[in-house]
């Protein structure tokens, strides 16, 4: 690396943390923290004791633990009025005019922790505080507490909350904005607009992405063992992520229904992840819910799939795409996510659908053309190995941090 990682002391701030936490920003934070610790940087993760991202109740004990070599500091969630937060959150989501005082009240009742704020402002604070994602009080109040030494990975989505004035002000006030993709950076430029930023021209802010070490595609025996254990046959359609309206899961159910109606031999839909959104009654016999699958088994789950299907419009990177490609599986994504379509276009590793009929058509086409299916898989894996190697991504991240000094 051009800059020595051992010269950096970094505090990562994230609302929840751990290998069992399902969430793109939380996973990204963990990957950065682990990699930079191994590279020699002094890394602390400052987070809450919460696990559930709806109620934010303390679930883990406060204190310091070492997880995958990383020093993790957990603090009790600060006082908050969930009902007040929920009402304001819904008003903002509907595009209603909320005055600045109420926006501050919305953020005050988001998840936060006094211990995190004490740590980022204390004598043991790192050279830089890196907070993610934008939507939560943990990030907002960290920037308020230490704007000149805060770097934000906003993990922006094209949603009303990102356009709240308190959010725009916090992003503009941070010393650095680092992005997961060019699509996310373009969105940030649109959202922040002409607001002056401490970090300069948003177009010049670095796109970091994420990094992976090269690893073999899981073997046929590993796939058979995994599918047998779960009562599956290789070749299912796979959704990996939170089961929420915001992640486009109802769109996926509608698309999957159209696919089932278009063929006599439909593949089952396998769900991996968490969430309370129910499967429609007519699809229950054809949907297999595996719940949480640990990271060591996820590569095999991807490898056993015919396709990873990703319906989320609100993505800043799309970790599951990269992981599916690493496992040798092509992807089918919503046409309504510029970030996901950009990955598919750049890689040649996936297709996209705009409506249920196109979803069905894409799956059936790949079923009828195994060569096309295999070509997409190979192209996707090559894309990840060329664009997302840790050696290059890690160097870019550390140099980008050093450039802010």
Secondary structure, DSSP 8 states (H G I E B T S, - for coil): --S-GGG-EEEEE-SS-STT---HHHHHHHHHHHHHHHTT-EEEEEEESB--TTT--B-S-SEEEEETTEEEEEE------HHHHHHHHHHHHTT----HHHHHHHHHTSS--HHHHHHHTSTT--SEEEE--TTSHHHHHHHHH-GGGEEE-----SSGGGGSHHHHHHHHHSSEE-BSSHHHHHHHHHHHTT---TT--GGGS-B----B-------HHHHHHHHHHTT--S-EEEEES---GGGTHHHHHHHHHHHHHT-SS---EEEES-------GGGGGGEEEEE---HHHHHHHHHTEEEEEE--S--SS-HHHHHHHHTT--EEEETT-HHHHHHHHHHS-EEEESSHHHHHHHHHHHHH-HHHHHHHHHHHHHHHHHH-BHHHHHHHHHHHHHTT-
